[in-house]
């Protein structure tokens, strides 16, 4: 009988546990923040790449490729990187 009450949410001793809907909301919020941060990192790295020369430009190109790959893994979408004249 206790198990039925516990599963039905009729007990109060387990209030420290999150419900699945609460976990989903937190996960969505965290993913949104991660996407926003990735967007900012990609844009800033592209800006730095546009201004760089030589080895620094190669470094930023490599870093940009890594960030774009991370973005795709996170979102499942391809990030459209702006051209230098769009920044």
Secondary structure as GFF3:
##gff-version 3
##sequence-region A 1 87
A	DSSP	alpha_helix	2	7	.	.	.	ID=ss1
A	DSSP	alpha_helix	20	51	.	.	.	ID=ss2
A	DSSP	alpha_helix	54	75	.	.	.	ID=ss3
A	DSSP	three_ten_helix	84	86	.	.	.	ID=ss4
###
